[in-house]
């Protein structure tokens, strides 16, 4: 149980760190947020918990493919925010991401990559 609490604490600390940095500097906050810190932590947790190398490698592989269709969110969000407000922008950004992911999954399926 202590291990799970430690994992939650360290992982949550990353999110708090990013939000606190973003308060002080848009650029620094964005830079740290763009780092794959959550993925690196997940890979470390998988390794420490004695998961197979195949499992760890698969996690990194699929993370790569899942990141690509999320990128339009980072263009849509700042464009929509001043026009429609925060919550509608969040909802629209999630919808855009879901649509992009679905379309991306269909495209990469032609190359033998199954994301769904």
Secondary structure in CASP SS format (residue, H / E / C, confidence):
PFRMAT SS
TARGET T0000
AUTHOR 0000-0000-0000
METHOD secondary structure of the structure
MODEL  1
X C 1.00
X H 1.00
X H 1.00
X H 1.00
X H 1.00
X H 1.00
X H 1.00
X H 1.00
X H 1.00
X H 1.00
X H 1.00
X H 1.00
X H 1.00
X H 1.00
X H 1.00
X H 1.00
X H 1.00
X H 1.00
X H 1.00
X H 1.00
X H 1.00
X H 1.00
X H 1.00
X H 1.00
X C 1.00
X H 1.00
X H 1.00
X H 1.00
X H 1.00
X H 1.00
X H 1.00
X H 1.00
X H 1.00
X H 1.00
X C 1.00
X C 1.00
X H 1.00
X H 1.00
X H 1.00
X H 1.00
X H 1.00
X H 1.00
X H 1.00
X H 1.00
X H 1.00
X H 1.00
X H 1.00
X H 1.00
X C 1.00
X C 1.00
X C 1.00
X C 1.00
X H 1.00
X H 1.00
X H 1.00
X H 1.00
X H 1.00
X H 1.00
X H 1.00
X H 1.00
X H 1.00
X H 1.00
X H 1.00
X H 1.00
X H 1.00
X H 1.00
X H 1.00
X H 1.00
X C 1.00
X C 1.00
X H 1.00
X H 1.00
X H 1.00
X H 1.00
X H 1.00
X H 1.00
X H 1.00
X H 1.00
X H 1.00
X H 1.00
X H 1.00
X H 1.00
X H 1.00
X H 1.00
X C 1.00
X H 1.00
X H 1.00
X H 1.00
X H 1.00
X H 1.00
X H 1.00
X H 1.00
X H 1.00
X H 1.00
X H 1.00
X H 1.00
X H 1.00
X H 1.00
X H 1.00
X H 1.00
X H 1.00
X H 1.00
X H 1.00
X H 1.00
X H 1.00
X H 1.00
X H 1.00
X H 1.00
X H 1.00
X C 1.00
X C 1.00
X C 1.00
X C 1.00
X C 1.00
X C 1.00
X C 1.00
END
